Amino acid sequence: MVTSDRPEKEAPPEKDAKAPAEAKPAKEAKEPKDSKDAGAPKEQVKEAKKKIKRIVSKGVVHINASFNNTIVSITDMNGDVIASCSAGAIGFKGSRKSTPYAAQKAAENAANKAMQMGLREVEVKVKGPGSGRETAIRALQSVGLDVRSIEDVTPLPHNGCRPPKKRRV
């Protein structure tokens, strides 16, 4: 008999056809090891709170018309958002988001959501140089909102940051 200093390697266990079904139980949710209340139920499902429908008669429509997208947010007089929508949220992608038609659809969508909460009179505040400014305002009027005032709140620098370089196409 030959003896060696190395320990003998054990042969890997052979796999049976029944072994996987018996060896692995169904996947269960793992509990944290340092759980304080091990005997308590794992998770209690919280009931979703019912969204309170506020009735608002006056509001402010903020239209942010950038070169790439148009975002319409409708708030109450305190500034709490009632409804909002953007051209990208409706489904327009890429350069189609910056079109006047996309701005019109975004304004109509946001206005319909707000009108379900009782909104009738709005003040409009427009920000940005985008192409959807006027069409978004017209869309608000066509849906049936009473536009009381229109204000341009585009921020103008008093020679603040340097603008981006001119494009050479």
DSSP file (Angstrom, degrees, kcal/mol; ACC not computed):
  #  RESIDUE AA STRUCTURE BP1 BP2  ACC     N-H-->O    O-->H-N    N-H-->O    O-->H-N    TCO  KAPPA ALPHA  PHI   PSI    X-CA   Y-CA   Z-CA
    1    1 A M              0   0    0      0, 0.0     2,-0.5     0, 0.0     0, 0.0   0.000 360.0 360.0 360.0 133.2    0.0    0.0    0.0
    2    2 A V        -     0   0    0      2,-0.0     2,-0.4     0, 0.0     0, 0.0  -0.826 360.0-162.0-100.1 129.6    1.3    3.4   -1.0
    3    3 A T        -     0   0    0     -2,-0.5     2,-0.3     2,-0.0     3,-0.0  -0.862   6.3-171.0-109.6 144.2    0.9    6.3    1.3
    4    4 A S        -     0   0    0     -2,-0.4     4,-0.1     2,-0.2    -2,-0.0  -0.893  32.0-124.8-129.7 162.8    1.1    9.9    0.4
    5    5 A D  S    S+     0   0    0     -2,-0.3    -1,-0.1     2,-0.1    -2,-0.0   0.727  86.5  89.4 -77.1 -21.9    1.2   13.2    2.3
    6    6 A R  S    S-     0   0    0      1,-0.1    -2,-0.2     3,-0.0     2,-0.1  -0.531  83.3-116.9 -79.7 140.2   -1.7   14.6    0.3
    7    7 A P        -     0   0    0      0, 0.0     2,-0.2     0, 0.0    -1,-0.1  -0.470  37.4-102.3 -72.6 149.3   -5.3   14.0    1.6
    8    8 A E        -     0   0    0     -2,-0.1     2,-0.3    -4,-0.1     0, 0.0  -0.466  33.3-120.4 -73.5 140.6   -7.4   12.0   -0.8
    9    9 A K        -     0   0    0     -2,-0.2     2,-0.3    -3,-0.1    -1,-0.1  -0.621  23.5-128.8 -81.1 136.5   -9.9   13.9   -2.8
   10   10 A E        -     0   0    0     -2,-0.3    -1,-0.0     1,-0.1     0, 0.0  -0.638  25.4-111.7 -83.7 143.8  -13.5   12.9   -2.3
   11   11 A A        -     0   0    0     -2,-0.3     3,-0.1     1,-0.1    -1,-0.1  -0.476  39.5-100.5 -71.3 142.7  -15.5   12.2   -5.4
   12   12 A P        -     0   0    0      0, 0.0    -1,-0.1     0, 0.0     2,-0.0  -0.362  46.9 -96.1 -64.0 144.6  -18.2   14.7   -6.2
   13   13 A P        -     0   0    0      0, 0.0     2,-0.2     0, 0.0    -3,-0.0  -0.345  41.4-116.7 -64.0 139.9  -21.7   13.5   -5.1
   14   14 A E        -     0   0    0     -3,-0.1     2,-0.4     1,-0.1    -3,-0.0  -0.508  25.5-121.3 -78.8 145.1  -23.7   11.9   -7.9
   15   15 A K        -     0   0    0     -2,-0.2     2,-0.2     3,-0.0    -1,-0.1  -0.719  23.0-156.6 -90.6 131.8  -26.8   13.6   -9.0
   16   16 A D        -     0   0    0     -2,-0.4     3,-0.0     1,-0.1     0, 0.0  -0.638  26.6-120.2 -97.4 162.7  -30.1   11.7   -8.8
   17   17 A A  S    S+     0   0    0     -2,-0.2     4,-0.3     1,-0.2    -1,-0.1   0.811 116.1  45.8 -69.3 -29.8  -33.1   12.5  -10.9
   18   18 A K  S  > S+     0   0    0      1,-0.2     4,-1.7     2,-0.1     3,-0.5   0.683  92.0  85.5 -85.5 -19.1  -35.1   13.0   -7.6
   19   19 A A  H  > S+     0   0    0      1,-0.2     4,-3.4     2,-0.2     5,-0.3   0.862  82.8  52.7 -58.0 -46.5  -32.5   15.2   -5.9
   20   20 A P  H  > S+     0   0    0      0, 0.0     4,-1.6     0, 0.0    -1,-0.2   0.889 110.7  48.4 -61.6 -36.4  -33.3   18.6   -7.3
   21   21 A A  H  4 S+     0   0    0     -3,-0.5    -2,-0.2    -4,-0.3    -3,-0.1   0.878 120.6  36.5 -69.6 -36.4  -37.0   18.4   -6.2
   22   22 A E  H  < S+     0   0    0     -4,-1.7    -1,-0.2     1,-0.1    -3,-0.2   0.869 116.9  50.6 -83.3 -37.7  -36.1   17.2   -2.7
   23   23 A A  H  < S+     0   0    0     -4,-3.4    -2,-0.2    -5,-0.2    -1,-0.1   0.901 107.0  51.7 -72.1 -42.1  -33.0   19.3   -2.1
   24   24 A K  S  < S-     0   0    0     -4,-1.6    -1,-0.2    -5,-0.3     3,-0.1  -0.849  73.0-156.4-103.9 112.3  -34.3   22.7   -3.0
   25   25 A P        -     0   0    0      0, 0.0     3,-0.1     0, 0.0    -3,-0.1  -0.312  43.5 -71.1 -73.5 169.1  -37.5   23.8   -1.4
   26   26 A A        -     0   0    0      1,-0.1     2,-0.1    -2,-0.0     0, 0.0  -0.236  64.8 -88.2 -58.6 148.4  -39.7   26.5   -3.1
   27   27 A K        -     0   0    0     -3,-0.1     2,-0.3     1,-0.0    -1,-0.1  -0.392  51.8-170.9 -64.2 130.0  -38.2   30.0   -3.0
   28   28 A E        -     0   0    0     -2,-0.1     2,-0.3    -3,-0.1    -1,-0.0  -0.864  31.9 -93.8-121.1 156.2  -39.2   31.8    0.1
   29   29 A A        -     0   0    0     -2,-0.3     2,-0.3     1,-0.1    13,-0.0  -0.514  44.2-126.0 -68.3 130.1  -38.8   35.4    1.2
   30   30 A K        -     0   0    0     -2,-0.3    -1,-0.1     1,-0.0     3,-0.0  -0.618  18.4-145.5 -81.9 134.7  -35.6   35.8    3.2
   31   31 A E        -     0   0    0     -2,-0.3     4,-0.0     1,-0.1     2,-0.0  -0.730  28.8 -98.7 -94.5 147.7  -35.9   37.4    6.6
   32   32 A P    >   -     0   0    0      0, 0.0     3,-1.1     0, 0.0    -1,-0.1  -0.386  28.2-130.5 -63.0 144.0  -33.2   39.6    7.9
   33   33 A K  T 3  S+     0   0    0      1,-0.3    -2,-0.0    -2,-0.0     2,-0.0   0.846 104.4  51.3 -67.3 -34.1  -30.9   37.7   10.3
   34   34 A D  T 3  S+     0   0    0      4,-0.0    -1,-0.3     2,-0.0     2,-0.3  -0.114  77.1 154.0 -96.4  38.2  -31.1   40.4   13.0
   35   35 A S    <   -     0   0    0     -3,-1.1     3,-0.3     1,-0.2    -4,-0.0  -0.500  33.2-157.4 -69.2 128.7  -34.9   40.6   13.0
   36   36 A K  S    S+     0   0    0     -2,-0.3     2,-0.9     1,-0.3     3,-0.2   0.907  86.9  43.3 -75.5 -42.8  -36.1   41.7   16.4
   37   37 A D    >   +     0   0    0      1,-0.2     3,-0.6     2,-0.1    -1,-0.3  -0.705  65.4 162.5-107.7  82.4  -39.6   40.3   16.1
   38   38 A A  T 3  S+     0   0    0     -2,-0.9    -1,-0.2    -3,-0.3    -2,-0.1   0.795  74.9  51.7 -70.2 -28.9  -39.0   36.9   14.7
   39   39 A G  T 3  S+     0   0    0     -3,-0.2    -1,-0.2     2,-0.0     3,-0.1   0.609  90.3  97.6 -84.6 -11.3  -42.4   35.5   15.7
   40   40 A A  S <  S-     0   0    0     -3,-0.6    -3,-0.0     1,-0.1     3,-0.0  -0.327  90.3 -85.8 -75.1 158.1  -44.4   38.4   14.1
   41   41 A P        -     0   0    0      0, 0.0     3,-0.2     0, 0.0    -1,-0.1  -0.298  41.0-118.1 -61.5 151.9  -45.9   38.1   10.7
   42   42 A K  S    S-     0   0    0      1,-0.2     2,-0.4    -3,-0.1    -2,-0.1   0.963  82.5  -8.6 -61.6 -61.2  -43.5   38.9    7.9
   43   43 A E        -     0   0    0      2,-0.0     2,-0.5    -3,-0.0    -1,-0.2  -1.000  56.4-146.3-142.2 138.9  -45.2   41.9    6.2
   44   44 A Q        -     0   0    0     -2,-0.4     2,-0.5    -3,-0.2     0, 0.0  -0.906  26.4-125.9-103.2 130.8  -48.5   43.5    6.6
   45   45 A V        -     0   0    0     -2,-0.5     2,-0.3     1,-0.0    -2,-0.0  -0.615  22.5-139.5 -78.2 124.2  -50.0   45.0    3.5
   46   46 A K        -     0   0    0     -2,-0.5     2,-0.3     1,-0.1    -1,-0.0  -0.643  17.5-119.8 -83.9 138.8  -50.9   48.6    3.9
   47   47 A E        -     0   0    0     -2,-0.3     2,-0.2     1,-0.1    -1,-0.1  -0.585  31.7-110.5 -76.6 137.9  -54.1   49.8    2.4
   48   48 A A        -     0   0    0     -2,-0.3     2,-0.2     1,-0.1    -1,-0.1  -0.477  32.3-117.4 -69.8 134.1  -53.6   52.6   -0.2
   49   49 A K        -     0   0    0     -2,-0.2     2,-0.3     1,-0.1    -1,-0.1  -0.508  30.0-112.4 -72.4 138.9  -55.0   55.9    0.9
   50   50 A K        -     0   0    0     -2,-0.2     2,-0.3     1,-0.1    -1,-0.1  -0.557  32.7-114.8 -73.8 131.2  -57.8   57.2   -1.2
   51   51 A K        -     0   0    0     -2,-0.3     2,-0.4     1,-0.1    -1,-0.1  -0.505  28.6-127.3 -70.5 126.2  -56.7   60.3   -3.1
   52   52 A I        -     0   0    0     -2,-0.3     2,-0.8     1,-0.1    -1,-0.1  -0.608  15.4-137.3 -78.0 126.5  -58.7   63.2   -1.9
   53   53 A K        -     0   0    0     -2,-0.4     2,-0.3     2,-0.0    -1,-0.1  -0.759  20.3-155.6 -87.1 111.8  -60.4   65.1   -4.8
   54   54 A R        -     0   0    0     -2,-0.8     2,-0.7    28,-0.1     0, 0.0  -0.640   8.2-139.2 -87.4 144.5  -60.0   68.8   -4.2
   55   55 A I        +     0   0    0     -2,-0.3     2,-0.4    63,-0.1    63,-0.2  -0.918  28.5 173.6-104.9 115.2  -62.4   71.2   -5.7
   56   56 A V        -     0   0    0     61,-2.0     3,-0.1    -2,-0.7    61,-0.0  -0.977  18.5-178.9-124.6 130.8  -60.6   74.3   -7.0
   57   57 A S  S    S+     0   0    0     -2,-0.4    64,-2.3    62,-0.2    63,-2.1   0.784  72.0  40.4 -99.5 -31.9  -62.2   77.1   -9.0
   58   58 A K  E     +a  121   0A   0     62,-0.2    19,-0.5    61,-0.2     2,-0.3  -0.893  68.7 150.6-118.1 148.5  -59.2   79.4   -9.6
   59   59 A G  E     -aB 122  76A   0     62,-1.7    64,-1.7    -2,-0.3     2,-0.4  -0.934  38.6-109.4-159.4-178.0  -55.7   78.4  -10.5
   60   60 A V  E     -aB 123  75A   0     15,-2.7    15,-3.0    -2,-0.3     2,-0.6  -0.991  19.9-150.1-126.7 131.0  -52.4   79.2  -12.3
   61   61 A V  E     -aB 124  74A   0     62,-3.4    64,-3.2    -2,-0.4     2,-0.6  -0.905   9.7-161.6-102.3 120.5  -51.2   77.5  -15.4
   62   62 A H  E     -aB 125  73A   0     11,-3.6    11,-2.7    -2,-0.6     2,-0.6  -0.907   5.0-168.9-102.7 117.1  -47.4   77.4  -15.7
   63   63 A I  E     -aB 126  72A   0     62,-2.8    64,-3.1    -2,-0.6     2,-0.8  -0.929   3.4-169.6-109.1 114.1  -46.2   76.7  -19.3
   64   64 A N  E     -aB 127  71A   0      7,-3.2     7,-2.4    -2,-0.6     2,-0.9  -0.869   7.4-175.7-104.8 100.9  -42.5   75.9  -19.5
   65   65 A A  E     + B   0  70A   0     62,-2.9    65,-2.9    -2,-0.8     5,-0.2  -0.813   9.3 170.4-103.6  97.5  -41.7   76.0  -23.2
   66   66 A S        -     0   0    0      3,-2.2    65,-0.4    -2,-0.9    66,-0.3  -0.379  50.0 -99.9 -94.2 179.8  -38.1   74.9  -23.8
   67   67 A F  S    S+     0   0    0      1,-0.2    64,-0.1    63,-0.2     3,-0.1   0.763 121.2  35.7 -70.7 -23.5  -36.4   74.2  -27.1
   68   68 A N  S    S+     0   0    0      1,-0.2     2,-0.3    29,-0.1    -1,-0.2   0.663 125.6   2.8-105.7 -18.9  -36.8   70.4  -26.5
   69   69 A N        -     0   0    0     29,-0.2    -3,-2.2    18,-0.1     2,-0.4  -0.974  56.0-130.0-160.5 164.3  -40.1   70.0  -24.7
   70   70 A T  E     -B   65   0A   0     -2,-0.3    17,-1.7    27,-0.2     2,-0.5  -0.989  20.9-168.1-128.0 123.5  -43.2   71.8  -23.3
   71   71 A I  E     -BC  64  86A   0     -7,-2.4    -7,-3.2    -2,-0.4     2,-0.5  -0.943   1.5-165.5-114.5 128.3  -44.3   71.2  -19.7
   72   72 A V  E     +BC  63  85A   0     13,-3.3    13,-2.5    -2,-0.5     2,-0.4  -0.961   8.5 179.3-116.4 119.3  -47.7   72.4  -18.5
   73   73 A S  E     -BC  62  84A   0    -11,-2.7   -11,-3.6    -2,-0.5     2,-0.5  -0.976  11.7-158.6-120.2 132.5  -48.3   72.5  -14.7
   74   74 A I  E     +BC  61  83A   0      9,-3.8     8,-3.3    -2,-0.4     9,-1.7  -0.951  17.7 176.9-113.6 124.5  -51.6   73.7  -13.3
   75   75 A T  E     -BC  60  81A   0    -15,-3.0   -15,-2.7    -2,-0.5     6,-0.2  -0.789  29.2-114.1-121.0 162.4  -51.5   74.8   -9.6
   76   76 A D  E >   -B   59   0A   0      4,-2.2     3,-1.2    -2,-0.3   -17,-0.2  -0.248  51.9 -85.5 -80.7-176.0  -54.1   76.3   -7.2
   77   77 A M  T 3  S+     0   0    0    -19,-0.5   -18,-0.1     1,-0.3    -1,-0.1   0.721 129.6  56.6 -68.3 -19.6  -53.6   79.8   -6.0
   78   78 A N  T 3  S-     0   0    0      2,-0.1    -1,-0.3     0, 0.0     3,-0.1   0.668 119.9-106.6 -82.2 -17.1  -51.2   78.6   -3.2
   79   79 A G  S <  S+     0   0    0     -3,-1.2     2,-0.4     1,-0.3    -2,-0.1   0.485  70.9 142.7 103.8   4.9  -48.9   76.9   -5.7
   80   80 A D        -     0   0    0      1,-0.1    -4,-2.2     2,-0.0    -1,-0.3  -0.677  56.7-113.6 -80.8 130.1  -49.9   73.3   -5.0
   81   81 A V  E     +C   75   0A   0     -2,-0.4    -6,-0.3    -6,-0.2     3,-0.1  -0.441  36.8 173.7 -70.1 127.4  -49.9   71.3   -8.2
   82   82 A I  E     -     0   0A   0     -8,-3.3     2,-0.3     1,-0.4    -7,-0.2   0.838  69.4  -7.7 -94.1 -49.1  -53.3   70.0   -9.3
   83   83 A A  E     -C   74   0A   0     -9,-1.7    -9,-3.8     2,-0.0    -1,-0.4  -0.991  61.8-179.3-149.0 150.7  -52.4   68.6  -12.7
   84   84 A S  E     +C   73   0A   0     -2,-0.3     2,-0.3   -11,-0.2   -11,-0.2  -0.992   4.4 168.3-150.5 155.4  -49.4   68.5  -14.9
   85   85 A C  E     -C   72   0A   0    -13,-2.5   -13,-3.3    -2,-0.3     2,-0.3  -0.979  10.9-161.7-160.3 156.0  -48.4   67.0  -18.3
   86   86 A S  E  >  -C   71   0A   0     -2,-0.3     4,-1.3   -15,-0.2   -15,-0.2  -0.932  36.2-109.2-139.1 165.8  -45.7   67.3  -20.8
   87   87 A A  H  >>S+     0   0    0    -17,-1.7     5,-1.8    -2,-0.3     4,-1.0   0.871 120.5  50.6 -63.1 -36.1  -45.2   66.5  -24.5
   88   88 A G  H  45S+     0   0    0      1,-0.2    -1,-0.2   -18,-0.2     3,-0.2   0.841 104.8  56.8 -70.5 -32.6  -42.9   63.6  -23.5
   89   89 A A  H  45S+     0   0    0      1,-0.2    -1,-0.2     2,-0.1    -2,-0.2   0.791 102.8  55.5 -70.0 -27.2  -45.4   62.2  -21.0
   90   90 A I  H  <5S-     0   0    0     -4,-1.3    -1,-0.2    -3,-0.2    -2,-0.2   0.823 129.0 -91.5 -74.4 -30.8  -48.1   61.9  -23.7
   91   91 A G  T  <5S+     0   0    0     -4,-1.0     2,-0.2     1,-0.3    -3,-0.2   0.397  78.8 136.4 134.6  -0.3  -45.9   59.8  -25.9
   92   92 A F      < -     0   0    0     -5,-1.8    -1,-0.3     4,-0.1     2,-0.3  -0.570  34.9-164.0 -75.0 140.4  -44.0   62.2  -28.2
   93   93 A K    >   -     0   0    0     -2,-0.2     3,-1.6     4,-0.0     4,-0.1  -0.912  41.3 -17.1-126.5 153.5  -40.4   61.3  -28.6
   94   94 A G  G >  S-     0   0    0     -2,-0.3     3,-1.3     1,-0.3     4,-0.3  -0.262 126.5  -4.9  62.8-135.0  -37.3   63.1  -29.8
   95   95 A S  G >  S+     0   0    0      1,-0.3     3,-0.8     2,-0.2    -1,-0.3   0.642 123.1  73.3 -72.5 -13.4  -37.7   66.2  -31.9
   96   96 A R  G X  S+     0   0    0     -3,-1.6     3,-1.3     1,-0.2     6,-0.3   0.746  84.5  68.3 -71.2 -21.7  -41.5   65.8  -32.0
   97   97 A K  G <  S+     0   0    0     -3,-1.3   -27,-0.2     1,-0.2    -1,-0.2   0.804  94.9  55.8 -64.7 -28.0  -41.7   66.9  -28.4
   98   98 A S  G <  S+     0   0    0     -3,-0.8    33,-0.4    -4,-0.3    -1,-0.2   0.366  85.4 108.6 -89.3   6.8  -40.7   70.4  -29.3
   99   99 A T  S <> S-     0   0    0     -3,-1.3     4,-1.6   -31,-0.1     5,-0.1  -0.460  76.8-122.7 -83.1 156.0  -43.5   70.9  -31.9
  100  100 A P  H  > S+     0   0    0      0, 0.0     4,-2.2     0, 0.0     5,-0.1   0.843 112.3  58.5 -62.7 -33.0  -46.5   73.2  -31.3
  101  101 A Y  H  > S+     0   0    0      1,-0.2     4,-2.3     2,-0.2     5,-0.2   0.905 104.6  49.7 -64.2 -40.6  -48.9   70.3  -31.8
  102  102 A A  H  > S+     0   0    0     -6,-0.3     4,-2.2     1,-0.2    -1,-0.2   0.885 110.4  50.7 -64.7 -38.4  -47.2   68.4  -28.9
  103  103 A A  H  X S+     0   0    0     -4,-1.6     4,-2.3     2,-0.2    -2,-0.2   0.885 109.1  52.0 -65.4 -38.5  -47.6   71.5  -26.7
  104  104 A Q  H  X S+     0   0    0     -4,-2.2     4,-2.4     2,-0.2    -2,-0.2   0.930 110.8  46.5 -62.8 -46.5  -51.2   71.8  -27.6
  105  105 A K  H  X S+     0   0    0     -4,-2.3     4,-2.4     1,-0.2    -2,-0.2   0.883 112.0  51.2 -65.3 -38.3  -51.9   68.1  -26.7
  106  106 A A  H  X S+     0   0    0     -4,-2.2     4,-2.3     2,-0.2    -1,-0.2   0.909 111.5  47.4 -64.8 -41.9  -50.0   68.5  -23.4
  107  107 A A  H  X S+     0   0    0     -4,-2.3     4,-2.4     2,-0.2    -2,-0.2   0.903 112.3  49.4 -66.7 -41.3  -52.0   71.6  -22.5
  108  108 A E  H  X S+     0   0    0     -4,-2.4     4,-2.4     2,-0.2    -2,-0.2   0.919 111.6  49.4 -62.5 -43.4  -55.3   69.9  -23.4
  109  109 A N  H  X S+     0   0    0     -4,-2.4     4,-1.8     1,-0.2    -2,-0.2   0.933 113.9  44.1 -62.7 -47.7  -54.4   66.9  -21.3
  110  110 A A  H  X S+     0   0    0     -4,-2.3     4,-2.1     1,-0.2    -1,-0.2   0.890 113.4  51.9 -65.2 -39.3  -53.4   68.9  -18.2
  111  111 A A  H  X S+     0   0    0     -4,-2.4     4,-2.6     1,-0.2    -2,-0.2   0.894 107.6  51.5 -66.1 -39.9  -56.5   71.2  -18.6
  112  112 A N  H  X S+     0   0    0     -4,-2.4     4,-1.2     2,-0.2    -1,-0.2   0.901 109.8  49.9 -64.0 -40.2  -58.9   68.2  -18.7
  113  113 A K  H  < S+     0   0    0     -4,-1.8     4,-0.5     1,-0.2     3,-0.2   0.920 114.2  45.3 -61.5 -43.1  -57.4   66.7  -15.6
  114  114 A A  H ><>S+     0   0    0     -4,-2.1     5,-1.7     1,-0.2     3,-1.1   0.859 107.3  57.2 -71.2 -35.6  -57.7   70.1  -13.8
  115  115 A M  H ><5S+     0   0    0     -4,-2.6     3,-1.4     1,-0.3    -1,-0.2   0.783  97.3  63.1 -68.2 -25.5  -61.3   70.7  -15.0
  116  116 A Q  T 3<5S+     0   0    0     -4,-1.2    -1,-0.3     1,-0.3    -2,-0.2   0.750 101.4  53.0 -67.1 -22.5  -62.3   67.4  -13.4
  117  117 A M  T < 5S-     0   0    0     -3,-1.1   -61,-2.0    -4,-0.5    -1,-0.3   0.302 130.2 -96.6 -94.3   8.1  -61.4   69.0  -10.1
  118  118 A G  T < 5 +     0   0    0     -3,-1.4     2,-0.2     1,-0.3    -3,-0.2   0.585  67.1 158.3  94.9  11.0  -63.6   71.9  -10.8
  119  119 A L      < +     0   0    0     -5,-1.7    -1,-0.3     1,-0.2   -62,-0.2  -0.510   3.4 150.3 -72.9 132.9  -61.1   74.4  -12.2
  120  120 A R        +     0   0    0    -63,-2.1    26,-3.3     1,-0.3     2,-0.4   0.642  55.6  50.4-127.7 -46.0  -62.7   77.2  -14.3
  121  121 A E  E     +ad  58 146A   0    -64,-2.3   -62,-1.7    24,-0.2     2,-0.3  -0.843  64.0 176.2-105.7 135.8  -60.6   80.4  -14.1
  122  122 A V  E     -ad  59 147A   0     24,-2.5    26,-3.1    -2,-0.4    27,-0.7  -0.973  27.1-146.3-137.2 152.0  -56.8   80.5  -14.7
  123  123 A E  E     -ad  60 149A   0    -64,-1.7   -62,-3.4    -2,-0.3     2,-0.5  -0.938  27.6-140.9-106.4 139.3  -53.9   82.9  -14.9
  124  124 A V  E     -ad  61 150A   0     25,-3.2    27,-2.6    -2,-0.4     2,-0.5  -0.887  16.6-173.0-109.0 130.4  -51.3   81.8  -17.4
  125  125 A K  E     -ad  62 151A   0    -64,-3.2   -62,-2.8    -2,-0.5     2,-0.4  -0.979  10.5-162.8-121.8 118.1  -47.5   82.2  -16.8
  126  126 A V  E     -ad  63 152A   0     25,-3.0    27,-2.9    -2,-0.5     2,-0.4  -0.847   8.3-177.9-106.3 133.4  -45.3   81.3  -19.8
  127  127 A K  E     +a   64   0A   0    -64,-3.1   -62,-2.9    -2,-0.4     3,-0.2  -0.994  41.0  26.1-131.0 135.5  -41.6   80.7  -19.4
  128  128 A G  S    S-     0   0    0     -2,-0.4   -62,-0.2   -64,-0.2    26,-0.1  -0.110  76.2 -92.4 104.0 163.3  -39.1   79.9  -22.1
  129  129 A P  S    S+     0   0    0      0, 0.0   -63,-0.2     0, 0.0    -1,-0.1   0.230  70.8 136.3 -96.9  12.8  -38.4   80.5  -25.8
  130  130 A G    >   -     0   0    0    -65,-2.9     3,-0.8    -3,-0.2   -63,-0.2  -0.010  64.1-117.1 -67.3 167.6  -40.0   77.3  -27.1
  131  131 A S  T 3  S+     0   0    0    -33,-0.4     4,-0.4   -65,-0.4     3,-0.2   0.583 104.2  67.9 -79.9 -10.3  -42.3   76.9  -30.1
  132  132 A G  T 3>  +     0   0    0    -66,-0.3     4,-1.5     1,-0.2    -1,-0.2   0.250  68.2 100.9 -95.9  14.9  -45.3   75.7  -28.1
  133  133 A R  H <> S+     0   0    0     -3,-0.8     4,-1.4     2,-0.2    -1,-0.2   0.975  87.4  33.5 -64.0 -58.5  -46.0   78.9  -26.1
  134  134 A E  H  > S+     0   0    0     -3,-0.2     4,-2.4     1,-0.2     5,-0.2   0.890 117.1  53.5 -70.2 -40.1  -49.0   80.3  -28.1
  135  135 A T  H  > S+     0   0    0     -4,-0.4     4,-2.1     1,-0.2    -1,-0.2   0.855 106.0  54.1 -66.2 -32.8  -50.5   77.0  -29.1
  136  136 A A  H  X S+     0   0    0     -4,-1.5     4,-1.7     2,-0.2    -1,-0.2   0.900 109.8  47.5 -66.2 -39.3  -50.6   75.8  -25.4
  137  137 A I  H  X S+     0   0    0     -4,-1.4     4,-1.8     2,-0.2    -2,-0.2   0.916 111.9  49.7 -67.1 -42.8  -52.5   79.0  -24.4
  138  138 A R  H  X S+     0   0    0     -4,-2.4     4,-2.3     1,-0.2    -2,-0.2   0.873 108.2  54.3 -63.0 -36.2  -54.9   78.6  -27.3
  139  139 A A  H  X S+     0   0    0     -4,-2.1     4,-1.7     1,-0.2    -1,-0.2   0.886 105.3  53.0 -65.5 -38.0  -55.5   74.9  -26.3
  140  140 A L  H  X>S+     0   0    0     -4,-1.7     5,-1.8     1,-0.2     4,-0.9   0.906 111.8  45.8 -62.5 -41.2  -56.4   76.0  -22.7
  141  141 A Q  H  <5S+     0   0    0     -4,-1.8     3,-0.4     1,-0.2    -2,-0.2   0.885 110.7  52.5 -69.2 -38.3  -59.0   78.4  -24.1
  142  142 A S  H  <5S+     0   0    0     -4,-2.3    -1,-0.2     1,-0.2    -2,-0.2   0.802 103.3  57.7 -70.9 -27.6  -60.4   75.8  -26.5
  143  143 A V  H  <5S-     0   0    0     -4,-1.7    -1,-0.2    -5,-0.2    -2,-0.2   0.806 125.7 -98.6 -71.2 -28.4  -60.9   73.3  -23.8
  144  144 A G  T  <5S+     0   0    0     -4,-0.9     2,-0.2    -3,-0.4    -3,-0.2   0.489  73.3 141.2 124.7   6.9  -63.1   75.7  -21.9
  145  145 A L      < -     0   0    0     -5,-1.8     2,-0.9     1,-0.1    -1,-0.3  -0.579  52.9-125.1 -78.5 143.6  -60.9   77.3  -19.3
  146  146 A D  E     -d  121   0A   0    -26,-3.3   -24,-2.5    -2,-0.2     2,-0.7  -0.792  22.8-151.8 -90.6 104.5  -61.5   81.0  -18.7
  147  147 A V  E     +d  122   0A   0     -2,-0.9   -24,-0.2   -26,-0.2     3,-0.1  -0.690  18.4 177.3 -82.9 112.9  -58.0   82.7  -19.2
  148  148 A R  E     -     0   0A   0    -26,-3.1     2,-0.3    -2,-0.7   -25,-0.2   0.878  63.3  -1.0 -83.9 -41.8  -57.9   85.8  -17.0
  149  149 A S  E     -d  123   0A   0    -27,-0.7   -25,-3.2     2,-0.0     2,-0.4  -0.995  54.4-148.2-150.8 153.0  -54.4   87.0  -17.7
  150  150 A I  E     -d  124   0A   0     -2,-0.3     2,-0.4   -27,-0.2   -25,-0.2  -0.992  21.3-178.9-124.4 127.7  -51.3   86.0  -19.6
  151  151 A E  E     -d  125   0A   0    -27,-2.6   -25,-3.0    -2,-0.4     2,-0.7  -0.982  23.1-139.7-131.2 137.5  -47.8   86.8  -18.2
  152  152 A D  E     +d  126   0A   0     -2,-0.4   -25,-0.2   -27,-0.2   -27,-0.1  -0.865  23.3 171.7 -96.3 117.2  -44.4   86.1  -19.5
  153  153 A V        +     0   0    0    -27,-2.9   -26,-0.2    -2,-0.7    -1,-0.1  -0.035  19.2 149.7-115.3  29.6  -42.0   85.1  -16.7
  154  154 A T        -     0   0    0    -28,-0.3     2,-0.3   -26,-0.1   -27,-0.1  -0.471  52.1-118.1 -63.8 125.9  -39.0   84.1  -18.8
  155  155 A P        -     0   0    0      0, 0.0    -1,-0.1     0, 0.0    -2,-0.1  -0.514  30.0-165.0 -71.0 127.3  -35.9   84.8  -16.8
  156  156 A L        -     0   0    0     -2,-0.3     2,-0.1     3,-0.0    -2,-0.0  -0.957  14.4-133.0-113.7 124.9  -33.7   87.4  -18.4
  157  157 A P        -     0   0    0      0, 0.0     2,-1.0     0, 0.0     0, 0.0  -0.470   7.4-138.2 -76.6 146.4  -30.1   87.7  -17.2
  158  158 A H  S    S-     0   0    0     -2,-0.1    -2,-0.0     1,-0.1     0, 0.0  -0.515  85.8 -55.9 -94.0  62.1  -28.6   91.1  -16.4
  159  159 A N  S    S+     0   0    0     -2,-1.0    -1,-0.1     2,-0.1     3,-0.1   0.965 100.9 143.1  58.5  59.9  -25.5   89.8  -18.1
  160  160 A G        +     0   0    0      1,-0.2     2,-0.1     0, 0.0    -4,-0.0   0.774  51.9  16.1 -89.0-103.1  -25.1   86.7  -15.9
  161  161 A C  S    S-     0   0    0      1,-0.1    -1,-0.2     0, 0.0    -2,-0.1  -0.386  83.2-104.5 -77.5 152.0  -23.8   83.5  -17.4
  162  162 A R        -     0   0    0     -2,-0.1    -1,-0.1    -3,-0.1     3,-0.1  -0.604  40.1-122.4 -74.6 131.4  -22.1   83.3  -20.7
  163  163 A P        -     0   0    0      0, 0.0     3,-0.1     0, 0.0    -1,-0.1  -0.269  36.1 -85.5 -71.4 161.9  -24.5   81.8  -23.4
  164  164 A P        -     0   0    0      0, 0.0     3,-0.1     0, 0.0     0, 0.0  -0.274  56.3 -89.0 -65.5 155.7  -23.6   78.7  -25.3
  165  165 A K        -     0   0    0      1,-0.1     2,-0.1    -3,-0.1    -3,-0.0  -0.194  49.4 -93.2 -64.1 156.8  -21.5   79.2  -28.5
  166  166 A K        -     0   0    0      1,-0.1     2,-0.3    -3,-0.1    -1,-0.1  -0.432  43.4-112.3 -68.9 142.9  -23.2   79.8  -31.8
  167  167 A R        -     0   0    0     -2,-0.1     2,-0.7    -3,-0.1    -1,-0.1  -0.571  20.0-153.2 -77.8 138.8  -23.8   76.6  -33.9
  168  168 A R              0   0    0     -2,-0.3    -1,-0.0     1,-0.1    -2,-0.0  -0.908 360.0 360.0-111.8 102.0  -21.8   76.3  -37.1
  169  169 A V              0   0    0     -2,-0.7    -1,-0.1     0, 0.0    -2,-0.0   0.430 360.0 360.0-101.0 360.0  -24.0   74.1  -39.4
